[in-house]
Structures are given as C-alpha cells and as structure tokens.
Amino acid sequence: MVNLIKTKGGGNLKIHIEVDPTLDEPAVTLHVPAKTPAVDELVAAIQAADRVQQRLTFSWHGENYQVSLADVLFFEARDHQVTVHTATAMYTTGQRLYELAERLPNQFIQVSRSAILNRTQVFSLTRSVTGNLVKFQNSHKQLYVSRRYYQALKHALEEKG
C-alpha cells in the first residue's frame, strides 16, 4: 500500500506499508534524500513522541498520576506492593515487579529480587563489605544492590558511559 502525503515544504512523502510475517513487532525505516534539511527536525519530533509515550500511570493517596519513566529512580517491591520512587515523590502501582520489568525500556535494570532501577538516574555505585549501594542524581534516596546483580549493573553503567 502506497500513499502520497503533501508535506509542509510542498513535497510528497511516500508511505509504504509492508506486512512481514517474520517480524514480532513493527519496525520503521525512513529513507530520505541526502540533502534533506528537515532530518534533524524529524529526529527531534520522533524522540519527543517517544518520550511522551514513555509514561505510566501510578497512584498516590488515591489519585492517579501520569509519570514519565525518565523521572523514575527505581521500583521497589515490599509487602505485596510495588512502590515507584522519583526524586521528589513516591507512588504505588498494582502491577507486580516482573510485569513492570517486561514493559520497561532497557534503561531499567533489575538489581535485586525486589528492585529495578533506572540506570540513567544513577549517580554512584559503591561496593563495600557491608553491601553495594547506589546513590541517585538530585536525590537523597539510595538503594542496595544484591551481590547477584552487582556485576550486571556495573557493566550496564560502564556501557552507558
């Protein structure tokens, strides 16, 4: 199926949709001419749309809030409830930790049986005899990492650069 759409600059945008039974999820590839001035704007718009989609609904004192995943420091399961920690607030969710783990982007990594953290929010990782401690950017909150997950987290943080 091919559609022609008029663009803001007056040119045409061809859209071709191809059904591929070998794919598990949709994939988008954009082919643009080498001298396309709007490529940066297009990339920025796609990134902005991606950030908007990466929001989940959590509750706090009986009210529901849309929280950006970029603001989440970590998820913590305790007493049959998952708490969502940001730098300034704590929310709860009815989802189980393993259900969240399946939905979260790869910036989130499991660091214990009961916690998943956002590696883009990590300020420091300290290894000591008493435990492995993570401190977060712009927050007083801290989280312990189990020995089992320490190496994977360390590698993920080094990968992040």
C-alpha positions in Angstrom: 0.0 0.0 0.0 1.5 3.4 -1.0 0.1 6.7 0.0 1.3 10.2 -1.0 1.0 12.9 1.6 1.8 16.5 1.0 4.4 17.9 3.3 4.8 21.4 4.7 7.5 22.2 2.2 5.2 21.2 -0.7 7.0 17.9 -1.5 5.4 14.5 -1.3 6.0 11.9 1.3 5.7 8.3 0.2 4.4 5.8 2.8 4.8 2.2 2.1 3.4 -0.4 4.4 4.6 -4.0 4.1 3.3 -6.9 6.1 6.1 -9.1 7.2 5.1 -12.3 9.0 8.6 -12.9 10.3 8.5 -9.7 12.5 7.4 -9.8 16.1 6.8 -6.1 16.4 6.5 -3.2 14.0 9.7 -1.7 12.6 10.1 1.7 10.8 12.9 2.6 8.4 13.0 6.1 6.9 14.8 6.6 3.6 15.5 10.3 3.0 17.4 12.1 0.3 21.0 13.1 1.3 20.2 16.9 1.2 17.1 16.9 3.3 17.1 19.9 5.6 14.3 18.7 7.9 16.0 15.5 9.0 17.1 17.0 12.4 13.6 18.2 13.0 12.2 14.8 12.1 14.5 13.1 14.5 13.7 15.6 17.3 9.9 15.0 16.7 10.3 11.2 16.9 12.3 11.5 20.1 9.8 13.8 21.6 7.0 11.4 20.7 8.9 8.5 22.2 9.3 10.5 25.5 5.6 11.2 25.6 4.8 7.6 25.2 7.1 6.5 28.0 4.7 7.5 30.7 2.9 5.2 33.1 0.0 5.8 35.5 0.7 5.4 39.2 -1.3 6.3 42.2 -0.6 8.4 45.3 -3.1 9.0 48.1 -5.9 7.6 46.0 -5.3 9.8 42.9 -3.8 8.7 39.6 -0.8 10.5 38.1 1.0 10.2 34.7 4.7 9.8 35.5 7.4 10.0 32.9 9.7 6.9 33.1 12.7 9.3 32.7 11.8 10.7 36.2 11.7 7.3 37.9 14.7 6.4 40.0 13.6 2.9 40.9 10.8 0.5 41.5 10.7 -1.4 44.8 8.5 -4.4 45.8 7.7 -4.6 49.5 4.8 -6.1 51.4 2.9 -7.2 48.2 3.0 -3.7 46.8 5.3 -2.0 44.3 6.5 1.5 45.1 7.7 3.8 42.4 10.3 6.3 43.5 11.1 9.6 41.9 13.4 12.3 43.2 10.5 14.1 44.9 7.7 11.6 45.3 6.6 8.0 45.9 3.8 6.4 44.0 2.3 2.9 44.1 1.2 0.6 41.4 -1.0 -2.5 41.3 1.4 -4.2 38.8 3.8 -6.8 40.0 7.6 -6.1 39.6 8.0 -8.8 37.0 5.1 -7.3 35.0 6.8 -3.9 35.0 10.1 -5.5 34.1 8.6 -6.8 30.9 7.2 -3.4 29.9 10.1 -1.2 30.8 12.7 0.1 28.3 16.3 -1.2 28.5 17.4 1.8 30.7 15.9 -0.1 33.6 17.8 -3.0 35.1 16.9 -5.4 37.9 19.3 -5.0 40.9 17.8 -7.3 43.4 14.8 -9.7 43.8 12.7 -6.8 44.8 14.1 -3.8 42.9 14.5 -2.4 39.4 16.4 0.9 38.9 16.7 3.4 36.1 20.4 3.3 35.2 20.3 6.9 33.6 19.5 8.2 37.1 22.4 6.6 38.9 24.9 9.0 40.4 27.3 6.5 42.0 27.7 2.8 42.8 29.8 1.9 45.8 30.9 -1.6 46.6 31.8 -2.4 50.2 31.9 -5.3 52.6 28.5 -4.3 54.1 26.8 -4.0 50.7 26.6 -2.4 47.3 25.0 1.0 47.4 23.5 3.1 44.6 23.0 6.8 45.0 20.8 8.7 42.6 21.2 12.1 40.9 19.4 15.1 42.6 18.0 12.9 45.3 18.8 11.7 48.8 17.4 8.3 48.0 19.6 5.2 48.0 19.2 1.6 47.0 21.1 -1.6 47.9 22.1 -3.9 45.0 22.4 -7.6 45.7 25.7 -9.4 45.0 24.0 -11.5 42.4 23.1 -8.4 40.3 26.2 -6.2 41.0 28.3 -7.2 38.0 25.4 -6.8 35.5 24.7 -3.3 36.9 28.4 -2.3 36.8 28.6 -3.5 33.2 25.4 -1.6 32.2 26.7 1.6 33.9 30.0 1.3 32.1 28.2 0.7 28.8 26.2 3.9 29.4 29.4 5.9 29.5 
